[in-house]
Amino acid sequence: MASRAAKPLQEFALIRGVKGQFSRHAPGLVQGIGDDAAVVETTVPIWWHFTTDLLAEGIHFDLNSAAPRSIGYRAAIANLSDLAAMGATPRYLLISLAIPKQVSQSHIYDFYKGLMTACRPYGVTLIGGDTSASKTGLFLSITLIGTTTKRRALFRHGAKVGDLIYVSGTLGDSLAGCRLLAQETSRRSFEKNRLPFSRFHRQFLIRRHLHPTARIAEGQWLNTGRLASAAIDLSDGLSGDLRHVCEESGVGAEVESDHLPLSPACRAYAKARGVSPVQLAITGGEDYELLFTVSPKLRHTLERQAKAHGYRMTYIGTIRPRRFGIQMTTQGKTQPLPQTSYEHFR
Amino acid sequence: MASRAAKPLQEFALIRGVKGQFSRHAPGLVQGIGDDAAVVETTVPIWWHFTTDLLAEGIHFDLNSAAPRSIGYRAAIANLSDLAAMGATPRYLLISLAIPKQVSQSHIYDFYKGLMTACRPYGVTLIGGDTSASKTGLFLSITLIGTTTKRRALFRHGAKVGDLIYVSGTLGDSLAGCRLLAQETSRRSFEKNRLPFSRFHRQFLIRRHLHPTARIAEGQWLNTGRLASAAIDLSDGLSGDLRHVCEESGVGAEVESDHLPLSPACRAYAKARGVSPVQLAITGGEDYELLFTVSPKLRHTLERQAKAHGYRMTYIGTIRPRRFGIQMTTQGKTQPLPQTSYEHFR
């Protein structure tokens, strides 16, 4: 780790502790934590993928309501999901933290544990970072590094008129889970009201919010099989993220609301709360599913292979010319897809 | 740039503006700002170097006293200097910002301008990052990516007993410049006292503080010529940074205080203020000079080549066995080198 800031001795102890606990040898790693820079070797022609996120206390998370482990876990998933959307294999991680006095060392370790729990299934190695004091809130910056073979990656650009739009998994679960958690926190003290739907559904939605999955294997499959013409991960919600694909590809899109994949739990939640499940699916962020476009010629290949792998991939609409705009069709009626931006934490 | 956080429309406008102004094509760059990850190609065996820094308002900089352009410039130099210490060529940059409401868009552009001014001489390309709101201070995270040929880099480990210790440039200037600035700010309003030394010296020291140089060419020369057995950049001050080299190499060190390279301006400042110039040289951080160790066999080669290149490289001491500790010799008297940690901003 670079030792840029004036570091009190406990900060060096933290770096040593993190190095001891989470740093390990990995293929290609020449120098991990402990020098001016981390060093990694490439021997074959390759594409490197870099994604970075800055998370701010009070904007992306609330230390009063979320456990540090969960904050770390979800921060890692957000970055892993970016690499999933490129079809890349995650490899190395750099973590920087600005830590206020009030945050204890054990909280910081818990945060790292959450991060590494999310990364471990993919063999991601912590190779560096930075730590600093903070006079205000806790801030984290994550840089995740991945690879693909040369000339083989999924981009936001590349969607063509007539391509079919697909999403993985189900949509809106994370937003429903987030609202359930918020409601429970605020009501716990004075009433015991529960939504009139099953504990199983409740647990499913909360789990989807607190322990989302990054669709790494699905992204790699779409990439190596050359199945997708464009891809993005659903972090800001379908409405916002589809817009990015359309902008970068210079196209429009038609979403068929009846096709949006909804979990039974999300349907039950929407019914119990009297809200539209389609609305949850369109505006809900942090589902970390993949949205991608597929040439009509590849439709059968895609669906056959998805079935063989056990991946849930759902057709939700079609790429249209740019002048069409971004529209949603509901029972034959077409109207503009609402332009919303998901608020990750309130 | 990854669009992780809920981004208000002005944030997208900022990303577009930054992309338009600072993003450009570069060798090996496949995808810059505008997708889930930045993509870079490698075709030959190579070592990649990654360094990252998190800068916090009130810890590393003060928006009331420092111009955003200067903050950006110095943040870039800190990272460039890390790569200089590896002997690497800087290539790509990722910048993340958490921006409080009070900070204007033009301040943010100025910050980017400062960053890119520092990076331009080296052809570094901005390839990605993240932006977020902040409920408290301004936070920046920089990740700089560089390369060296395979199996050729400078590390902190590698110093051997008997190796000679060298530094580039002069030491303590930045700290003197920092103190001059602080004094002027606090006094300007009520008195016109100036230190009794020349305007030229004053300007030199302030310039060394506000516009430091990263020793990229010097690092590359030491690396490709296999001249240094270990290296680090002086960001925390000689005392702290020499300690890192000794720890990683498992050795001790003897510094000869008479040999420490001091600029005429730093000497004049120390005299005028009645402080020890050696103390400034040992404890002063942010000089961004290189400290490196050289086998005695290579001494003449190093000094001859340095002279030919016009690099100022000064012998300041010798690597000793670990049990010797880290000592400083002054006029025949040896005592432990004071253990200090430089405070970058007060």
Interface residues (C-beta under 8 A of the other chain):
Chain A: A2 S3 R4 A5 A6 K7 P8 V30 Q31 G34 D35 D36 A37 A38 V39 V40 E41 T42 T43 P45 I46 W47 W48 H49 F50 T51 T52 D53 L54 L55 A56 E57 G58 I59 H60 A78 N79 D82 L83 A85 M86 A88 Y92 L94 S96 L97 A98 I127 G128 G129 D130 T131 S132 A133 S134 K135 T136 G137 F139 S141 T143 I145 G146 K150 A153 F155 R156 H157 I232 D233 S235 D236 G240 D241 H244 E248 G285 S341 Y342 E343 H344
Chain B: A2 S3 R4 A5 A6 K7 P8 V30 Q31 G34 D35 D36 A37 A38 V39 V40 E41 T42 T43 P45 I46 W47 W48 H49 F50 T51 T52 D53 L54 L55 A56 E57 G58 I59 H60 A78 N79 D82 L83 A85 M86 A88 Y92 L94 S96 L97 A98 I127 G128 G129 D130 T131 S132 A133 S134 K135 T136 G137 F139 S141 T143 I145 G146 K150 A153 F155 R156 H157 I232 D233 S235 D236 G240 D241 H244 E248 G285 S341 Y342 E343 H344
